[in-house]
Structure formats: structure tokens, C-alpha cells
Amino acid sequence: MGENTAQILRPGVRVLEGNLVVPEGARFAIVASRFNAFIVDRLIEGAVDALLRHGAAAERITLVRSPGSWELPLVVSRIAEKGDVNAIVALGALIRGSTAHFEYIAGEVAKGLAHVSLKTGLPVTFGVLTTDNLEQAIDRAGTKSGNKGAEAATAAIELVSLGRALEGAGWY
């Protein structure tokens, strides 16, 4: 339990939360866009590293490449509906250009991935960069701002762990 949570609760209050230890047997899919691969490949490296560092078995991680970020919701949906994984990490890089194209793609990808997660009940984490320029994308793919692929992977681990805690409490 986080320090802040402990400070605001009274004795006897039950707290359910995930942790960053990969539950035994957990399987993960990483669905990553090939478009802007020079950025997305760094996100993949961060996600795989985070999963392995927290106890995932390499043979329980599957990487699936989609043509671009626009296609991520469809690919994620197909994987989620099959039910062979415990969480999906979606990775991509959308860099604003001089047209409205960015806004259309970014919003729809975010909505599509959220829809898949809510429809299937499967954790789908959002590691799709939406940046104003290339420098910001580079910063979020492992330099100044950390690696957002790693952050999406650790969120997936915590959600799988929380799901198991909810199951144990009879809420899932």
C-alpha cells in the first residue's frame, strides 16, 4: 500500500491494489506500430525490458507489429477477443505535422484502445506517443522523459496483479 493511501485510511479498511511482480503464468502481448519505427523500436525495448525485469518469462511475451497506429485498435481487438493473454501493451508514435491528420488519428486510436479494454475486460495499456515534434518523441522513448513503453508495460503488470487481487476478493 502506498504511503499516501496508508495516511488517509482508518484501521480495518481493506485495500486492494496491484504490485509490480508479474503474476505466475501471466502472458503479455505487445502490439506496436511499424510506422515511426525508429521511435517505436525504443518503446518496444523499454516494454520488453520492464516485463522481464519484473518477472515475466520471455516465452510468455509476444510482439505483434501493426502497419501504423491507426490499426492498433483492430489488432488489439483481435488478440483480446482470443483471450490468450492477460494484458496488451499498445505502442506507437504519432508526431504532429502541419495538417489536422494528427488530431484525427490520435483521438481515434486512444478511443479505440479504450473501447477494446472496456468491451473485453482485458487490460490494454496506452504507450502511444502523441507529440508535437520529433524531439519530444525521442525524449519519451528513453531519454529525458523516461521510456513510455516501459511505463505502459509496468502498468500492464500492475493491472494483471490487481485483477488477481480482485479475483481473490470475489470481485472479478
VMD Tcl script that builds the backbone (N, CA, C; Angstrom):
set m [mol new atoms 516]
animate dup $m
set s [atomselect $m all]
$s set {name element resname resid chain x y z} {
  {N N MET 1 A 0.853 -1.169 0.000}
  {CA C MET 1 A 0.000 0.000 0.000}
  {C C MET 1 A 0.896 1.229 0.000}
  {N N GLY 2 A 0.554 2.203 -0.846}
  {CA C GLY 2 A 1.334 3.428 -0.924}
  {C C GLY 2 A 1.259 4.223 0.359}
  {N N GLU 3 A 2.288 5.016 0.619}
  {CA C GLU 3 A 2.332 5.819 1.843}
  {C C GLU 3 A 1.126 6.739 1.967}
  {N N ASN 4 A 0.756 7.409 0.887}
  {CA C ASN 4 A -0.374 8.338 0.945}
  {C C ASN 4 A -1.664 7.608 1.282}
  {N N THR 5 A -1.854 6.408 0.714}
  {CA C THR 5 A -3.059 5.634 0.998}
  {C C THR 5 A -3.123 5.287 2.476}
  {N N ALA 6 A -2.009 4.853 3.028}
  {CA C ALA 6 A -1.976 4.466 4.443}
  {C C ALA 6 A -2.310 5.652 5.342}
  {N N GLN 7 A -1.917 6.851 4.960}
  {CA C GLN 7 A -2.156 8.035 5.783}
  {C C GLN 7 A -3.623 8.451 5.796}
  {N N ILE 8 A -4.378 8.168 4.742}
  {CA C ILE 8 A -5.754 8.653 4.687}
  {C C ILE 8 A -6.781 7.623 5.138}
  {N N LEU 9 A -6.362 6.377 5.328}
  {CA C LEU 9 A -7.296 5.322 5.712}
  {C C LEU 9 A -7.352 5.122 7.212}
  {N N ARG 10 A -8.447 4.599 7.640}
  {CA C ARG 10 A -8.613 4.239 9.049}
  {C C ARG 10 A -8.310 2.754 9.204}
  {N N PRO 11 A -7.940 2.312 10.393}
  {CA C PRO 11 A -7.682 0.890 10.617}
  {C C PRO 11 A -8.895 0.045 10.228}
  {N N GLY 12 A -8.641 -1.092 9.626}
  {CA C GLY 12 A -9.700 -2.008 9.242}
  {C C GLY 12 A -10.198 -1.839 7.819}
  {N N VAL 13 A -9.817 -0.759 7.144}
  {CA C VAL 13 A -10.245 -0.550 5.761}
  {C C VAL 13 A -9.428 -1.469 4.861}
  {N N ARG 14 A -10.109 -2.262 4.059}
  {CA C ARG 14 A -9.433 -3.192 3.149}
  {C C ARG 14 A -8.985 -2.445 1.897}
  {N N VAL 15 A -7.770 -2.688 1.481}
  {CA C VAL 15 A -7.212 -2.065 0.292}
  {C C VAL 15 A -6.809 -3.166 -0.685}
  {N N LEU 16 A -7.283 -3.057 -1.907}
  {CA C LEU 16 A -6.872 -3.966 -2.967}
  {C C LEU 16 A -6.100 -3.148 -3.992}
  {N N GLU 17 A -4.897 -3.586 -4.301}
  {CA C GLU 17 A -4.106 -2.906 -5.315}
  {C C GLU 17 A -3.128 -3.892 -5.922}
  {N N GLY 18 A -2.668 -3.569 -7.112}
  {CA C GLY 18 A -1.695 -4.418 -7.777}
  {C C GLY 18 A -0.293 -4.091 -7.315}
  {N N ASN 19 A 0.635 -4.899 -7.763}
  {CA C ASN 19 A 2.039 -4.617 -7.498}
  {C C ASN 19 A 2.830 -4.856 -8.779}
  {N N LEU 20 A 4.109 -4.677 -8.715}
  {CA C LEU 20 A 4.939 -4.781 -9.915}
  {C C LEU 20 A 5.689 -6.101 -9.984}
  {N N VAL 21 A 5.057 -7.154 -9.500}
  {CA C VAL 21 A 5.599 -8.500 -9.648}
  {C C VAL 21 A 4.678 -9.237 -10.609}
  {N N VAL 22 A 5.236 -9.733 -11.706}
  {CA C VAL 22 A 4.423 -10.425 -12.700}
  {C C VAL 22 A 3.836 -11.683 -12.068}
  {N N PRO 23 A 2.511 -11.799 -12.063}
  {CA C PRO 23 A 1.889 -12.999 -11.510}
  {C C PRO 23 A 2.319 -14.248 -12.292}
  {N N GLU 24 A 2.402 -15.359 -11.587}
  {CA C GLU 24 A 2.829 -16.608 -12.208}
  {C C GLU 24 A 1.954 -16.939 -13.413}
  {N N GLY 25 A 2.613 -17.293 -14.510}
  {CA C GLY 25 A 1.913 -17.716 -15.707}
  {C C GLY 25 A 1.344 -16.601 -16.563}
  {N N ALA 26 A 1.525 -15.341 -16.171}
  {CA C ALA 26 A 0.945 -14.230 -16.933}
  {C C ALA 26 A 1.567 -14.147 -18.319}
  {N N ARG 27 A 0.696 -13.872 -19.298}
  {CA C ARG 27 A 1.104 -13.738 -20.698}
  {C C ARG 27 A 0.794 -12.314 -21.160}
  {N N PHE 28 A 1.717 -11.746 -21.919}
  {CA C PHE 28 A 1.572 -10.374 -22.396}
  {C C PHE 28 A 1.749 -10.314 -23.901}
  {N N ALA 29 A 0.970 -9.456 -24.540}
  {CA C ALA 29 A 1.182 -9.124 -25.950}
  {C C ALA 29 A 1.598 -7.664 -26.010}
  {N N ILE 30 A 2.574 -7.397 -26.828}
  {CA C ILE 30 A 2.959 -6.025 -27.137}
  {C C ILE 30 A 2.553 -5.830 -28.597}
  {N N VAL 31 A 1.670 -4.876 -28.838}
  {CA C VAL 31 A 1.239 -4.573 -30.198}
  {C C VAL 31 A 1.828 -3.216 -30.542}
  {N N ALA 32 A 2.705 -3.201 -31.534}
  {CA C ALA 32 A 3.471 -1.998 -31.836}
  {C C ALA 32 A 3.393 -1.633 -33.313}
  {N N SER 33 A 3.259 -0.367 -33.546}
  {CA C SER 33 A 3.213 0.176 -34.899}
  {C C SER 33 A 4.589 0.089 -35.565}
  {N N ARG 34 A 4.606 -0.222 -36.858}
  {CA C ARG 34 A 5.857 -0.169 -37.628}
  {C C ARG 34 A 6.157 1.257 -38.080}
  {N N PHE 35 A 5.113 2.085 -38.215}
  {CA C PHE 35 A 5.316 3.471 -38.638}
  {C C PHE 35 A 6.079 4.206 -37.543}
  {N N ASN 36 A 7.029 5.024 -37.918}
  {CA C ASN 36 A 7.924 5.704 -36.969}
  {C C ASN 36 A 8.717 4.682 -36.152}
  {N N ALA 37 A 9.156 3.620 -36.822}
  {CA C ALA 37 A 9.860 2.518 -36.156}
  {C C ALA 37 A 11.096 2.980 -35.395}
  {N N PHE 38 A 11.762 4.007 -35.855}
  {CA C PHE 38 A 12.964 4.471 -35.157}
  {C C PHE 38 A 12.640 4.948 -33.745}
  {N N ILE 39 A 11.407 5.340 -33.487}
  {CA C ILE 39 A 10.956 5.698 -32.139}
  {C C ILE 39 A 10.297 4.489 -31.475}
  {N N VAL 40 A 9.395 3.837 -32.183}
  {CA C VAL 40 A 8.619 2.734 -31.612}
  {C C VAL 40 A 9.526 1.584 -31.176}
  {N N ASP 41 A 10.593 1.332 -31.914}
  {CA C ASP 41 A 11.509 0.247 -31.530}
  {C C ASP 41 A 12.117 0.499 -30.152}
  {N N ARG 42 A 12.369 1.760 -29.794}
  {CA C ARG 42 A 12.870 2.088 -28.446}
  {C C ARG 42 A 11.781 1.826 -27.403}
  {N N LEU 43 A 10.524 2.095 -27.756}
  {CA C LEU 43 A 9.416 1.815 -26.835}
  {C C LEU 43 A 9.293 0.308 -26.600}
  {N N ILE 44 A 9.454 -0.466 -27.671}
  {CA C ILE 44 A 9.402 -1.929 -27.552}
  {C C ILE 44 A 10.508 -2.416 -26.625}
  {N N GLU 45 A 11.711 -1.907 -26.829}
  {CA C GLU 45 A 12.836 -2.304 -25.972}
  {C C GLU 45 A 12.522 -2.007 -24.505}
  {N N GLY 46 A 11.965 -0.836 -24.236}
  {CA C GLY 46 A 11.619 -0.476 -22.867}
  {C C GLY 46 A 10.549 -1.379 -22.291}
  {N N ALA 47 A 9.537 -1.705 -23.101}
  {CA C ALA 47 A 8.443 -2.560 -22.622}
  {C C ALA 47 A 8.941 -3.964 -22.324}
  {N N VAL 48 A 9.707 -4.533 -23.233}
  {CA C VAL 48 A 10.219 -5.892 -23.023}
  {C C VAL 48 A 11.134 -5.925 -21.805}
  {N N ASP 49 A 12.012 -4.951 -21.695}
  {CA C ASP 49 A 12.915 -4.884 -20.547}
  {C C ASP 49 A 12.133 -4.807 -19.236}
  {N N ALA 50 A 11.111 -3.968 -19.192}
  {CA C ALA 50 A 10.312 -3.835 -17.963}
  {C C ALA 50 A 9.610 -5.140 -17.620}
  {N N LEU 51 A 9.035 -5.798 -18.617}
  {CA C LEU 51 A 8.354 -7.073 -18.351}
  {C C LEU 51 A 9.333 -8.113 -17.813}
  {N N LEU 52 A 10.487 -8.227 -18.438}
  {CA C LEU 52 A 11.475 -9.214 -17.992}
  {C C LEU 52 A 12.023 -8.884 -16.608}
  {N N ARG 53 A 12.302 -7.622 -16.353}
  {CA C ARG 53 A 12.837 -7.211 -15.046}
  {C C ARG 53 A 11.873 -7.490 -13.900}
  {N N HIS 54 A 10.589 -7.471 -14.210}
  {CA C HIS 54 A 9.584 -7.682 -13.166}
  {C C HIS 54 A 9.094 -9.123 -13.111}
  {N N GLY 55 A 9.760 -10.013 -13.850}
  {CA C GLY 55 A 9.486 -11.432 -13.674}
  {C C GLY 55 A 8.743 -12.139 -14.780}
  {N N ALA 56 A 8.449 -11.473 -15.881}
  {CA C ALA 56 A 7.790 -12.164 -16.994}
  {C C ALA 56 A 8.772 -13.119 -17.662}
  {N N ALA 57 A 8.277 -14.258 -18.086}
  {CA C ALA 57 A 9.094 -15.200 -18.847}
  {C C ALA 57 A 9.097 -14.752 -20.307}
  {N N ALA 58 A 10.268 -14.765 -20.926}
  {CA C ALA 58 A 10.396 -14.306 -22.317}
  {C C ALA 58 A 9.425 -15.030 -23.242}
  {N N GLU 59 A 9.230 -16.334 -23.020}
  {CA C GLU 59 A 8.341 -17.105 -23.888}
  {C C GLU 59 A 6.868 -16.783 -23.662}
  {N N ARG 60 A 6.556 -15.933 -22.695}
  {CA C ARG 60 A 5.176 -15.516 -22.432}
  {C C ARG 60 A 4.940 -14.077 -22.887}
  {N N ILE 61 A 5.868 -13.564 -23.687}
  {CA C ILE 61 A 5.735 -12.224 -24.274}
  {C C ILE 61 A 5.696 -12.402 -25.789}
  {N N THR 62 A 4.684 -11.836 -26.425}
  {CA C THR 62 A 4.566 -11.902 -27.878}
  {C C THR 62 A 4.511 -10.490 -28.432}
  {N N LEU 63 A 5.328 -10.225 -29.432}
  {CA C LEU 63 A 5.334 -8.942 -30.125}
  {C C LEU 63 A 4.562 -9.091 -31.429}
  {N N VAL 64 A 3.591 -8.212 -31.634}
  {CA C VAL 64 A 2.806 -8.184 -32.869}
  {C C VAL 64 A 2.981 -6.797 -33.473}
  {N N ARG 65 A 3.329 -6.725 -34.766}
  {CA C ARG 65 A 3.534 -5.434 -35.428}
  {C C ARG 65 A 2.315 -5.086 -36.278}
  {N N SER 66 A 1.816 -3.882 -36.107}
  {CA C SER 66 A 0.746 -3.375 -36.967}
  {C C SER 66 A 1.371 -2.373 -37.938}
  {N N PRO 67 A 0.713 -2.118 -39.077}
  {CA C PRO 67 A 1.310 -1.174 -40.030}
  {C C PRO 67 A 1.524 0.217 -39.425}
  {N N GLY 68 A 0.529 0.720 -38.712}
  {CA C GLY 68 A 0.626 2.045 -38.117}
  {C C GLY 68 A -0.185 2.110 -36.841}
  {N N SER 69 A -0.255 3.269 -36.235}
  {CA C SER 69 A -1.024 3.425 -35.003}
  {C C SER 69 A -2.519 3.326 -35.261}
  {N N TRP 70 A -2.976 3.782 -36.414}
  {CA C TRP 70 A -4.405 3.714 -36.737}
  {C C TRP 70 A -4.920 2.284 -36.630}
  {N N GLU 71 A -4.109 1.314 -36.987}
  {CA C GLU 71 A -4.506 -0.089 -36.997}
  {C C GLU 71 A -4.402 -0.765 -35.638}
  {N N LEU 72 A -3.812 -0.116 -34.659}
  {CA C LEU 72 A -3.634 -0.719 -33.339}
  {C C LEU 72 A -4.942 -1.224 -32.724}
  {N N PRO 73 A -6.025 -0.435 -32.711}
  {CA C PRO 73 A -7.251 -0.948 -32.082}
  {C C PRO 73 A -7.770 -2.243 -32.713}
  {N N LEU 74 A -7.700 -2.371 -34.030}
  {CA C LEU 74 A -8.172 -3.586 -34.678}
  {C C LEU 74 A -7.317 -4.786 -34.276}
  {N N VAL 75 A -6.007 -4.629 -34.325}
  {CA C VAL 75 A -5.108 -5.734 -33.983}
  {C C VAL 75 A -5.275 -6.099 -32.501}
  {N N VAL 76 A -5.327 -5.099 -31.644}
  {CA C VAL 76 A -5.510 -5.337 -30.215}
  {C C VAL 76 A -6.840 -6.042 -29.961}
  {N N SER 77 A -7.883 -5.636 -30.665}
  {CA C SER 77 A -9.193 -6.256 -30.514}
  {C C SER 77 A -9.153 -7.742 -30.859}
  {N N ARG 78 A -8.497 -8.078 -31.949}
  {CA C ARG 78 A -8.407 -9.491 -32.347}
  {C C ARG 78 A -7.694 -10.323 -31.284}
  {N N ILE 79 A -6.623 -9.790 -30.749}
  {CA C ILE 79 A -5.873 -10.512 -29.718}
  {C C ILE 79 A -6.706 -10.624 -28.437}
  {N N ALA 80 A -7.334 -9.531 -28.044}
  {CA C ALA 80 A -8.126 -9.517 -26.810}
  {C C ALA 80 A -9.284 -10.501 -26.885}
  {N N GLU 81 A -9.945 -10.565 -28.032}
  {CA C GLU 81 A -11.092 -11.462 -28.174}
  {C C GLU 81 A -10.690 -12.928 -28.115}
  {N N LYS 82 A -9.473 -13.228 -28.509}
  {CA C LYS 82 A -8.982 -14.609 -28.439}
  {C C LYS 82 A -8.776 -15.046 -26.991}
  {N N GLY 83 A -8.360 -14.124 -26.128}
  {CA C GLY 83 A -8.242 -14.414 -24.703}
  {C C GLY 83 A -7.011 -15.191 -24.281}
  {N N ASP 84 A -5.972 -15.193 -25.098}
  {CA C ASP 84 A -4.767 -15.951 -24.768}
  {C C ASP 84 A -3.748 -15.168 -23.936}
  {N N VAL 85 A -4.006 -13.893 -23.690}
  {CA C VAL 85 A -3.068 -13.075 -22.926}
  {C C VAL 85 A -3.790 -12.458 -21.736}
  {N N ASN 86 A -3.005 -12.014 -20.763}
  {CA C ASN 86 A -3.559 -11.362 -19.582}
  {C C ASN 86 A -3.565 -9.848 -19.696}
  {N N ALA 87 A -2.755 -9.299 -20.609}
  {CA C ALA 87 A -2.717 -7.851 -20.831}
  {C C ALA 87 A -2.057 -7.577 -22.176}
  {N N ILE 88 A -2.409 -6.430 -22.739}
  {CA C ILE 88 A -1.830 -5.992 -24.011}
  {C C ILE 88 A -1.241 -4.608 -23.810}
  {N N VAL 89 A -0.023 -4.430 -24.298}
  {CA C VAL 89 A 0.667 -3.150 -24.262}
  {C C VAL 89 A 0.654 -2.608 -25.692}
  {N N ALA 90 A -0.030 -1.494 -25.924}
  {CA C ALA 90 A -0.107 -0.889 -27.256}
  {C C ALA 90 A 0.936 0.220 -27.370}
  {N N LEU 91 A 1.751 0.151 -28.418}
  {CA C LEU 91 A 2.837 1.112 -28.596}
  {C C LEU 91 A 2.799 1.731 -29.990}
  {N N GLY 92 A 3.028 3.021 -30.054}
  {CA C GLY 92 A 3.091 3.720 -31.336}
  {C C GLY 92 A 3.660 5.105 -31.115}
  {N N ALA 93 A 3.854 5.816 -32.213}
  {CA C ALA 93 A 4.372 7.177 -32.130}
  {C C ALA 93 A 3.671 8.038 -33.176}
  {N N LEU 94 A 2.885 8.984 -32.702}
  {CA C LEU 94 A 2.203 9.941 -33.565}
  {C C LEU 94 A 2.852 11.299 -33.345}
  {N N ILE 95 A 3.384 11.845 -34.415}
  {CA C ILE 95 A 4.093 13.122 -34.326}
  {C C ILE 95 A 3.315 14.143 -35.151}
  {N N ARG 96 A 2.936 15.225 -34.511}
  {CA C ARG 96 A 2.108 16.249 -35.153}
  {C C ARG 96 A 2.802 16.782 -36.407}
  {N N GLY 97 A 2.024 16.944 -37.442}
  {CA C GLY 97 A 2.523 17.562 -38.680}
  {C C GLY 97 A 1.819 18.883 -38.878}
  {N N SER 98 A 1.793 19.343 -40.102}
  {CA C SER 98 A 1.193 20.645 -40.394}
  {C C SER 98 A -0.276 20.539 -40.812}
  {N N THR 99 A -0.857 19.333 -40.717}
  {CA C THR 99 A -2.267 19.156 -41.082}
  {C C THR 99 A -3.052 18.647 -39.871}
  {N N ALA 100 A -4.351 18.535 -40.024}
  {CA C ALA 100 A -5.213 18.050 -38.941}
  {C C ALA 100 A -5.166 16.530 -38.802}
  {N N HIS 101 A -4.443 15.856 -39.655}
  {CA C HIS 101 A -4.347 14.391 -39.654}
  {C C HIS 101 A -4.014 13.852 -38.265}
  {N N PHE 102 A -3.068 14.463 -37.575}
  {CA C PHE 102 A -2.625 14.044 -36.250}
  {C C PHE 102 A -3.801 13.950 -35.268}
  {N N GLU 103 A -4.627 15.006 -35.219}
  {CA C GLU 103 A -5.745 15.032 -34.277}
  {C C GLU 103 A -6.728 13.901 -34.539}
  {N N TYR 104 A -7.030 13.650 -35.791}
  {CA C TYR 104 A -7.963 12.573 -36.127}
  {C C TYR 104 A -7.414 11.224 -35.701}
  {N N ILE 105 A -6.182 10.977 -36.005}
  {CA C ILE 105 A -5.579 9.671 -35.695}
  {C C ILE 105 A -5.425 9.503 -34.185}
  {N N ALA 106 A -4.828 10.470 -33.510}
  {CA C ALA 106 A -4.542 10.346 -32.071}
  {C C ALA 106 A -5.802 10.090 -31.259}
  {N N GLY 107 A -6.837 10.856 -31.501}
  {CA C GLY 107 A -8.066 10.696 -30.734}
  {C C GLY 107 A -8.736 9.355 -30.980}
  {N N GLU 108 A -8.779 8.935 -32.229}
  {CA C GLU 108 A -9.442 7.675 -32.562}
  {C C GLU 108 A -8.665 6.463 -32.054}
  {N N VAL 109 A -7.352 6.525 -32.086}
  {CA C VAL 109 A -6.549 5.419 -31.558}
  {C C VAL 109 A -6.786 5.290 -30.055}
  {N N ALA 110 A -6.763 6.404 -29.349}
  {CA C ALA 110 A -6.997 6.367 -27.900}
  {C C ALA 110 A -8.388 5.818 -27.595}
  {N N LYS 111 A -9.404 6.303 -28.291}
  {CA C LYS 111 A -10.770 5.810 -28.066}
  {C C LYS 111 A -10.889 4.338 -28.423}
  {N N GLY 112 A -10.283 3.941 -29.528}
  {CA C GLY 112 A -10.370 2.549 -29.957}
  {C C GLY 112 A -9.745 1.595 -28.956}
  {N N LEU 113 A -8.592 1.941 -28.439}
  {CA C LEU 113 A -7.925 1.071 -27.464}
  {C C LEU 113 A -8.708 1.016 -26.154}
  {N N ALA 114 A -9.233 2.152 -25.721}
  {CA C ALA 114 A -10.053 2.166 -24.507}
  {C C ALA 114 A -11.300 1.311 -24.703}
  {N N HIS 115 A -11.897 1.398 -25.870}
  {CA C HIS 115 A -13.098 0.613 -26.158}
  {C C HIS 115 A -12.812 -0.888 -26.073}
  {N N VAL 116 A -11.688 -1.313 -26.639}
  {CA C VAL 116 A -11.335 -2.738 -26.591}
  {C C VAL 116 A -11.182 -3.196 -25.149}
  {N N SER 117 A -10.510 -2.411 -24.350}
  {CA C SER 117 A -10.282 -2.787 -22.959}
  {C C SER 117 A -11.607 -2.888 -22.196}
  {N N LEU 118 A -12.473 -1.914 -22.377}
  {CA C LEU 118 A -13.755 -1.926 -21.673}
  {C C LEU 118 A -14.670 -3.043 -22.188}
  {N N LYS 119 A -14.651 -3.279 -23.486}
  {CA C LYS 119 A -15.515 -4.303 -24.083}
  {C C LYS 119 A -15.112 -5.709 -23.650}
  {N N THR 120 A -13.818 -5.966 -23.579}
  {CA C THR 120 A -13.335 -7.316 -23.289}
  {C C THR 120 A -12.985 -7.528 -21.826}
  {N N GLY 121 A -12.778 -6.448 -21.078}
  {CA C GLY 121 A -12.339 -6.579 -19.696}
  {C C GLY 121 A -10.859 -6.903 -19.576}
  {N N LEU 122 A -10.141 -6.848 -20.678}
  {CA C LEU 122 A -8.712 -7.149 -20.689}
  {C C LEU 122 A -7.917 -5.847 -20.575}
  {N N PRO 123 A -6.932 -5.797 -19.699}
  {CA C PRO 123 A -6.114 -4.586 -19.617}
  {C C PRO 123 A -5.390 -4.305 -20.938}
  {N N VAL 124 A -5.585 -3.105 -21.455}
  {CA C VAL 124 A -4.869 -2.608 -22.628}
  {C C VAL 124 A -4.236 -1.300 -22.201}
  {N N THR 125 A -2.917 -1.249 -22.163}
  {CA C THR 125 A -2.257 -0.027 -21.721}
  {C C THR 125 A -1.827 0.800 -22.925}
  {N N PHE 126 A -1.770 2.097 -22.713}
  {CA C PHE 126 A -1.571 3.074 -23.784}
  {C C PHE 126 A -0.141 3.598 -23.772}
  {N N GLY 127 A 0.669 3.061 -24.674}
  {CA C GLY 127 A 2.039 3.523 -24.836}
  {C C GLY 127 A 2.220 4.161 -26.201}
  {N N VAL 128 A 1.212 4.887 -26.642}
  {CA C VAL 128 A 1.254 5.562 -27.935}
  {C C VAL 128 A 1.644 7.017 -27.686}
  {N N LEU 129 A 2.807 7.384 -28.176}
  {CA C LEU 129 A 3.251 8.758 -28.009}
  {C C LEU 129 A 2.437 9.674 -28.903}
  {N N THR 130 A 2.019 10.800 -28.386}
  {CA C THR 130 A 1.348 11.833 -29.164}
  {C C THR 130 A 2.112 13.120 -28.888}
  {N N THR 131 A 3.024 13.450 -29.786}
  {CA C THR 131 A 3.942 14.556 -29.532}
  {C C THR 131 A 3.830 15.640 -30.601}
  {N N ASP 132 A 4.288 16.806 -30.243}
  {CA C ASP 132 A 4.282 17.928 -31.186}
  {C C ASP 132 A 5.424 17.863 -32.181}
  {N N ASN 133 A 6.521 17.193 -31.779}
  {CA C ASN 133 A 7.677 17.169 -32.683}
  {C C ASN 133 A 8.549 15.943 -32.403}
  {N N LEU 134 A 9.517 15.731 -33.246}
  {CA C LEU 134 A 10.406 14.581 -33.145}
  {C C LEU 134 A 11.210 14.605 -31.845}
  {N N GLU 135 A 11.660 15.762 -31.440}
  {CA C GLU 135 A 12.445 15.865 -30.208}
  {C C GLU 135 A 11.663 15.345 -29.002}
  {N N GLN 136 A 10.385 15.713 -28.896}
  {CA C GLN 136 A 9.557 15.218 -27.794}
  {C C GLN 136 A 9.403 13.701 -27.863}
  {N N ALA 137 A 9.251 13.171 -29.063}
  {CA C ALA 137 A 9.120 11.718 -29.218}
  {C C ALA 137 A 10.394 11.016 -28.755}
  {N N ILE 138 A 11.527 11.543 -29.147}
  {CA C ILE 138 A 12.818 10.962 -28.731}
  {C C ILE 138 A 12.945 11.009 -27.208}
  {N N ASP 139 A 12.554 12.142 -26.604}
  {CA C ASP 139 A 12.618 12.287 -25.145}
  {C C ASP 139 A 11.763 11.238 -24.440}
  {N N ARG 140 A 10.619 10.894 -24.996}
  {CA C ARG 140 A 9.685 9.958 -24.351}
  {C C ARG 140 A 9.987 8.491 -24.686}
  {N N ALA 141 A 10.930 8.299 -25.576}
  {CA C ALA 141 A 11.289 6.938 -25.982}
  {C C ALA 141 A 12.591 6.480 -25.334}
  {N N GLY 142 A 12.947 7.114 -24.216}
  {CA C GLY 142 A 14.093 6.612 -23.480}
  {C C GLY 142 A 15.154 7.610 -23.118}
  {N N THR 143 A 14.921 8.883 -23.353}
  {CA C THR 143 A 15.953 9.839 -22.940}
  {C C THR 143 A 15.428 10.676 -21.774}
  {N N LYS 144 A 15.230 11.963 -21.955}
  {CA C LYS 144 A 14.900 12.872 -20.853}
  {C C LYS 144 A 13.644 12.502 -20.074}
  {N N SER 145 A 12.627 12.032 -20.745}
  {CA C SER 145 A 11.334 11.781 -20.096}
  {C C SER 145 A 11.085 10.308 -19.804}
  {N N GLY 146 A 12.126 9.523 -19.718}
  {CA C GLY 146 A 11.968 8.092 -19.475}
  {C C GLY 146 A 11.505 7.373 -20.724}
  {N N ASN 147 A 11.059 6.151 -20.552}
  {CA C ASN 147 A 10.604 5.349 -21.688}
  {C C ASN 147 A 9.131 5.020 -21.462}
  {N N LYS 148 A 8.280 5.584 -22.294}
  {CA C LYS 148 A 6.834 5.394 -22.134}
  {C C LYS 148 A 6.419 3.967 -22.468}
  {N N GLY 149 A 7.225 3.234 -23.219}
  {CA C GLY 149 A 6.956 1.808 -23.441}
  {C C GLY 149 A 7.125 1.029 -22.148}
  {N N ALA 150 A 8.166 1.340 -21.405}
  {CA C ALA 150 A 8.391 0.698 -20.109}
  {C C ALA 150 A 7.264 1.053 -19.145}
  {N N GLU 151 A 6.824 2.305 -19.156}
  {CA C GLU 151 A 5.738 2.719 -18.270}
  {C C GLU 151 A 4.442 1.984 -18.608}
  {N N ALA 152 A 4.150 1.816 -19.889}
  {CA C ALA 152 A 2.943 1.089 -20.293}
  {C C ALA 152 A 3.034 -0.376 -19.876}
  {N N ALA 153 A 4.217 -0.956 -19.957}
  {CA C ALA 153 A 4.404 -2.359 -19.555}
  {C C ALA 153 A 4.239 -2.523 -18.052}
  {N N THR 154 A 4.778 -1.605 -17.265}
  {CA C THR 154 A 4.617 -1.735 -15.812}
  {C C THR 154 A 3.158 -1.518 -15.406}
  {N N ALA 155 A 2.443 -0.658 -16.120}
  {CA C ALA 155 A 1.011 -0.506 -15.847}
  {C C ALA 155 A 0.276 -1.811 -16.152}
  {N N ALA 156 A 0.680 -2.497 -17.224}
  {CA C ALA 156 A 0.058 -3.782 -17.576}
  {C C ALA 156 A 0.312 -4.811 -16.476}
  {N N ILE 157 A 1.526 -4.853 -15.963}
  {CA C ILE 157 A 1.855 -5.783 -14.876}
  {C C ILE 157 A 0.972 -5.497 -13.670}
  {N N GLU 158 A 0.885 -4.230 -13.307}
  {CA C GLU 158 A 0.097 -3.866 -12.129}
  {C C GLU 158 A -1.380 -4.197 -12.327}
  {N N LEU 159 A -1.899 -4.009 -13.535}
  {CA C LEU 159 A -3.300 -4.334 -13.797}
  {C C LEU 159 A -3.568 -5.836 -13.732}
  {N N VAL 160 A -2.631 -6.640 -14.213}
  {CA C VAL 160 A -2.794 -8.095 -14.109}
  {C C VAL 160 A -2.766 -8.494 -12.635}
  {N N SER 161 A -1.836 -7.926 -11.890}
  {CA C SER 161 A -1.743 -8.206 -10.462}
  {C C SER 161 A -3.016 -7.764 -9.728}
  {N N LEU 162 A -3.521 -6.584 -10.051}
  {CA C LEU 162 A -4.751 -6.096 -9.437}
  {C C LEU 162 A -5.932 -6.994 -9.805}
  {N N GLY 163 A -5.965 -7.447 -11.053}
  {CA C GLY 163 A -7.027 -8.372 -11.465}
  {C C GLY 163 A -7.030 -9.627 -10.619}
  {N N ARG 164 A -5.855 -10.153 -10.336}
  {CA C ARG 164 A -5.766 -11.348 -9.485}
  {C C ARG 164 A -6.228 -11.038 -8.059}
  {N N ALA 165 A -5.891 -9.837 -7.556}
  {CA C ALA 165 A -6.339 -9.445 -6.210}
  {C C ALA 165 A -7.861 -9.306 -6.179}
  {N N LEU 166 A -8.437 -8.758 -7.237}
  {CA C LEU 166 A -9.895 -8.630 -7.306}
  {C C LEU 166 A -10.559 -9.998 -7.389}
  {N N GLU 167 A -9.958 -10.897 -8.137}
  {CA C GLU 167 A -10.487 -12.279 -8.204}
  {C C GLU 167 A -10.477 -12.912 -6.822}
  {N N GLY 168 A -9.362 -12.729 -6.104}
  {CA C GLY 168 A -9.242 -13.294 -4.756}
  {C C GLY 168 A -10.270 -12.731 -3.791}
  {N N ALA 169 A -10.690 -11.500 -4.038}
  {CA C ALA 169 A -11.699 -10.863 -3.182}
  {C C ALA 169 A -13.119 -11.163 -3.655}
  {N N GLY 170 A -13.217 -11.942 -4.741}
  {CA C GLY 170 A -14.525 -12.285 -5.276}
  {C C GLY 170 A -15.191 -11.186 -6.079}
  {N N TRP 171 A -14.429 -10.233 -6.580}
  {CA C TRP 171 A -14.970 -9.103 -7.340}
  {C C TRP 171 A -14.720 -9.203 -8.821}
  {N N TYR 172 A -14.258 -10.305 -9.294}
  {CA C TYR 172 A -13.860 -10.369 -10.705}
  {C C TYR 172 A -14.381 -11.642 -11.290}
}
mol reanalyze $m
mol bondsrecalc $m
mol representation Tube
mol addrep $m
